[in-house]
Amino acid sequence: MPSLAAFLFSFFVLTSLAMAAAPWGDQGDGTYKNPILPGDFSDPDVIRVGDDYYLITSTFQYSPGMAVMHSKDMVSWRFIGHCVDDLTQIGPELNWDRMNRYNRGIYAGALRHHDGKFWMFFTTMDEGVFMTTATNPAGPWSPLHKVSDIKNRDDPCPIWTDDGKAYLLLSTPGRDWWTYLHPMSPDGKTIDIPGGIVLDKHHGSEGNKIWKIGDMYYLFHNQIDGGGNRTGAFMRSKNIEGPYEKQLFLQGAGADREREPNQGGLIEMPGGKWVFLTHHGRGGYYDGRVVSLLPVEWKDGWPVPGKPIGGKTPHAGSVLWQAPKPLNGIAAASPQSDDDFSDAKLGPQWEWNYQPRKDKWSLTERPGFLRLHAFKPLSPGNLRKAGNTLTQRIMGTSGGVITAQFDVSHLADGQQAGLCHFSDLWCMVGIVQKDGKRSVYHNLKSRVKNAETGKDEDKITITEGPAVTADRVWLRSVVDDKGIAQTQFSLDGKTYVPIGSPHQLRWSDYRGDRIGLFSFNDDTDAGYVDINTFTYDYPRPGK
């Protein structure tokens, strides 16, 4: 039976959720609140093409890779697709049969519009530098081209100059972490690594971006100061190869340090307004590296994002948590989350953990359902080694309720399937079948301190629930505004019963926590589950 504490926890969160207004994004009164994207939208880059704005965000080992988003006002964003549909184009370690790139895979990238098409460059630490192009940012994107197989480089950014030359910025974290400018072929397919020019020697510089504004080249990166904190820096020069002068421009202060500004993009809006979009780089949060939008003032030819600090730092700003919208008349919106699986293609909010095994999932075998066939994980009972776990980002700041409806009538012995929170520690609520009988269960991987050794150790706790004889089961997670989740189940879709203890969601592998749908079988490749609906209800703009 559920504890009274678990019941009261769920009741309090559900009641608070129903009463809450959107705590982020478009406020409906001509202003917005930061973060405008309160989830793991790490390493963003953003461009403007006409009246449209496009954003990319890194995805590490998740597939499809490098998410693409669209906005009409830089405040409200929606998913439109991904740049990399098959991670095995990068290398075999990102496939379901290896799953060997946690905290690796697709790092920060750069998005540019040049010569009538969209260009996207990114690096992986292990495989090299890659690029792809498209005429439509929603896709399709061209097959990946490996620009260089050089390892331990990150955060590229291309630029094409007025005289027909091309260059690519790169940082070198494996050696000195300086910022280099490398000559590049105009088609973006080759770069001259030995011919790279050092533009900045600050150890720990990354997040490179470069723009031509007027007659000046402006280079942005963030860097680590003496206290281990990141500070944004702008550099400028009339010559792309330098020398550059530099100004530190964006820094956290006091409470802002907990959400220190980091990588991002500089955009000119209609009417001459400028904004800077940035993620917050400080880890330790269940929601990951969230994204804020900062107004920009120009002073002495330098952009000053956020709230100007003034005094001895006239060209520096700090995070501003609420500001007027840069454009009005655009309806509030938020990223997609819900899915009834009625399309023949997954919604762009979804990303698999690693490249999925394509013959083990389907949206067409039973129209209106997502079918997940079970197969053996690489390591028994290990969710992080189970293929075809489908995930999407958790959204922070406000709590939420995640619910999925399952048809479990075709489970096989040894199979377990359900809803999960996914990080290096997990929380699963699902259905397991043994000896032809199905039952509800809760599987929690936590980290506890060994009283004798004083060292942290992983612990698996399994809570058994009631038998399930019906074909349909509803599984739910209720998350509060601190990222504490209480899982529940229902056998009728109306009455939900808590199971297991509350779980603190967490940051891991340099990613925020994820919501997931899973199905695997420790015994054999057999059984499947059909998922009819998925909903994620939380306070948000436009709903």
Secondary structure, 3 states (H helix, E strand, C coil): CCCHHHHHHHHHHHHHHHHCCCCCEECCCCEEECCCECECCCCCEEEEECCEEEEEECCECEECEEEEEEECCCCCCEEEEEEECCHHHCCHHHECCCCCCCCCCECCEEEEEECCEEEEEEEECCCEEEEEEECCCCCCCCCCEEEECCCCCEEEEEEECCCCCEEEEEECCCCCCCEEEEEECCCCCCECCCCCEEEECCCCCEEEEEEEECCEEEEEEEEECCCCCEEEEEEEECCCCCCCEEEEEECCCHHHHHHCEEEEEEEECHHHCEEEEEEECCCCCCCCCCEEEEEEEEECCEEEECEEEECCEEEEEECCCEEECCCCCCCCCCCCCCECCCCCCCCCCCEEECECCHHHEECCCCCCCEEEECCCCCCCCCHHHCCCCEEEECECCCCEEEEEEEECCCCCCCEEEEEEEECCCCEEEEEEEECCEEEEEEEEEEEEECCCCCCEEEEEEEEEEEEECCCEEEEEEEECCCCEEEEEEECCCCCCEECCCCEECCCECCECCEEEEEEEECCCCCCEEEEEEEEEECCCCCC
